[in-house]
């Protein structure tokens, strides 16, 4: 039994009341610790990473950079499962980071330009947005990923952030009942920002956010009235060109980022043609949402 435990493909760490009960060799290797030195100690001594600690305590899944490795972590009551995730190439990682930074950096520049002309109340509001965006970007750069299990928050709370960073989103139709989510708000913000920007840039108004429960999850879908695409799934391929180039939505990088983030927390991204337009969205697993 011990041999099977240590020869397992997946790393496993067992814990109770905040202390390490046991961990196998794959988990020790990924965490960079010696099992005999951390068993019985507080969990943080083995994890040495506040993102992993939050995940172990709250539950959920995430793909994170840990000790120089890309690791998929999945938390269940009393257990943390770890497995090395495929590495993105250096160019892919750079392109994704550049894309994720582009829109918020442009918005920050614009806000800084108008800041001297604003009154005290408006200036305070703009400064709060700038502070929130700078913290989000710092987390993205420094931590290299999102933790996908947090206390519940209202979906509508993301609307002001989106409208500040993407002004055209002020015309977005929110066909969304009030729901509360447990996905990292920065991760969901990036997903919605990319979906909405994609619709405004490559589709036609009106652009609508539709939120509907479905079997196994919650569907968040951005619809537009652009010409229906014959192969919407191809838009998730970075740099996709060729026969569908006349209908391609940019390089597809923004949508590929949406899919990557969604899959990191066990969800999925999709695209579909509508009778008069297109829809791109994500499905969030049931464990990450609740009715408002």
N, C-alpha and C positions, 0 to 999 in steps of 0.2 A: 504494500500500500504506500509506503514511504517513497519507494522508487517511482511509482506512478505519479505521486504528488510532485516530486521534483523534476520529473521528465515531461510534465504537462507542457503543451505548447503555449498556454496562456498563463500569465502571472496571476497569482491569487494571494491577497492579503486579508486575513480574518481579524476582526476587531470587535471589542465590546466595551461599552462605557468609556470610549475615548482612548482605549489602550490596545496595543498590538497583541493578539493572541498567537498568531502564526503567519508565516509567509513562505512560499516555496521559492526555489532557486530562480525561476524566471522573473518573479516579482522583485527579488533582491537584486538581480542584475539590472533591471530597468530602473530601479530606484537608487542603485549605487550604494547599497548598504549590506552589512553582514547580518544574516538572520539572528544569530546568537546574541548580538549586541543591541537589538532593538525590541525583541520579544519582551513584553511586560511593561514597556515604556509608553508614554503618551504617543498617540498616533502621529503627531507632527514630527517626532524624532525619526520615524521611518520615511514619511512622505517628504518632509523638508520643502514643502511647496503649499502655500496657502490656497491655491486653486484646487489642488487635489484634496486638501483637507475639507474645503467647502463642499466639494463633490461627494466625498465619502459621507459627510454629515447630512447633506440634503438629498442625495440620490440623483440619478440621471446618467447622462453620457456626455463625453467631450473628447475631442482630439486636441492634445496639448504638446508643446515642446517641453520635454522633461529630461534633464541631464544631457542635453544635446541630441536627444532622440525625439522623433514624432511618435507619440504614444496615444492609443485609443484607450480611454479609461471608462469603465462602466461600474456604477455603484449599486449595490443591492443591500438590504438590511444586514449589517454585520460583515459585509464582504466588499472588497474592491478588486475588480478584475482588470488586468493590464495586458495589452498586447501591442507590439510594435506596429505602427501604421506605415504604409508605403510613403516614401519620401517624394515630395514634389521636386522637380529639377530646380536648380538655382534660378534659371531664367523664368520658369513658371511662377515661382514664389515671388520674384521681383516684379513681374508683370501684375500679379494679383495685388500685391501691396500697393503698387503705383495706382492701380485702378481704384482701390478702396480709399486711397488718400486724395484722389483728384477732386472729387466733388466737394467734400468738406473743406479742403484747403482753399478752393475757389470761393466758397461761401465765407470763410473766415476773412479772406482778403477784402471781400465786398463789405462785410460788416465793419471792419476796421476803417475803411475809407469813409463811411457815413457816420461813424461814432462821434467825431468832433461836432457834428451838426445837430445832434440829438439833445433833447431836454433831459433832465435828471432821471425821470422815471423810465423813459425809453432807453437811455444809456445803461441803466442798471439791468434792464431786461436783456439787452444785447450782451453785456458783460457776462451775465449768467449763462447765456448760450455759448459764448466763446469759451468759458471755463469748462462747461460740460463737454464740448467737442474736443478741447485740448486734452482732457482727461481720457476720453474715449480713444483718441488717436495714440496717446502715450501707452495705454493698455494694449492696443493692437500691436504696436511696435515692440514694446518691452516683453510682453507675455506671449505673443505669437499665437493667441487663440482666445476662445471664449469659454466660460463655464456655463453650462446650460441648465442649471437648476438654481432658482432664486426664489425669494418670497413672491407671492402673487402680486401683480400690478395690472392696472387697466390698460388695455390696448390703446384707448384714446389718449393716454398720457404721452404717447410717442408723436402725436399729430403736430404739436407746436415745434418740436425739434425738426421734424421732416420739413415743415413749411419754412423754417428759418434757413435750413441748408439748401432746400430746393424750392425757391419762391413760386414756381409754376404749380406746385402741389397745392397752393391755396384754392385752386379751382377743382381739385380732386373731389369727386362725389364719394362720401363715406357711407356706403350701404352696409353698415356693420352694426349688429347688436352689441351691447356692452358685454365684453368678455374679459376675463382675467387670465393672465398667462404666467408661466413659471420659466419660460425660456429667457436666458440672459437678454435683458433689454437692448444691450448694444448689438448683440447678434441679430435680433429681430429688426432693430433699426436699420442695420446694414442691408438685410434682406429686402425690407420694404423700400428703402431708398433706391436700391438697384432696380427693383421691379417697376416702381413709379417713374424713375428717370427713363427707363427703357421704353415705357409706354408713351411718354411725352416726346421723346427724341425720335422714335421710329414709327409710332402709331399716329392716330388722329383723335382729337377730342370728340365727345367727352370721355374722360378717363375715370373709371370707377373702381373703388376697392370693395370687393364683395367678401363677406365673412360668413361661412355657413358650416355647421357641424355635419360630419358625415361618419360613416362607420369606421371606427378606429382612430378618429382624429378630428381636427378642425382645419377647414380649408380657408386660406387667405389668398385671394385671387385678384389680380389687377387686370381689368378689361379695358380695351380701347376699340375705336372704330376704324382702324387701319384695314388695308386690303388683307383678306384672310390668307394666311400662309399655307402652302401645301405641305410643308414638313417642319412644323414648329419645333420639334425635338432637336433638329439640327442646330438651332440657335444656342443650345447649351454647350456646343463644342467650341473651345477657344480657337479663334482664327478661321472658323468654318467659312469656306468660300466655294466657288465652283458653280454647278448647274443652278443652284438656288440663289446665286449672288444678287440677282436683281431684287430679291425679296428678303435678303438677309438683314437681320437687325444688328448692325455694327459687326464687331468681331465675335460677339457672343461671350466675351470675357465677363461682363457684368452678370450675366445669367449663369455662367459656370461657377462664379463665386457664390451665387444664391444656392445652387445645388450643393456645393461643397459644405457650406455652413449648415444647410438643412440636414444633410446626411450625418453631419457630426453629432447632432442631437437625436438621431434616429428618425428624422422626418424625410421628406422627399420633395423635390421640385419638379414641375411639369409645365408643358405648354400645350395649348389646344386652339384650333381655329374655331371661330364662332360664325354663325350665318352672316353677320355683318361686323367682323372684326376679329380680334385675337385675345387670348387670355393666357397669362403666365402667373403661376402661383406656387404655393408650398402647402404641404399638409403637415400639421403639427400633431404629434402623437397625443392621445387622450391624457396621458399622465402629466402633460405640460400645460393644460388649460382647464378652465372651469367657467361656468356661466357667471356673469357679473351680478 
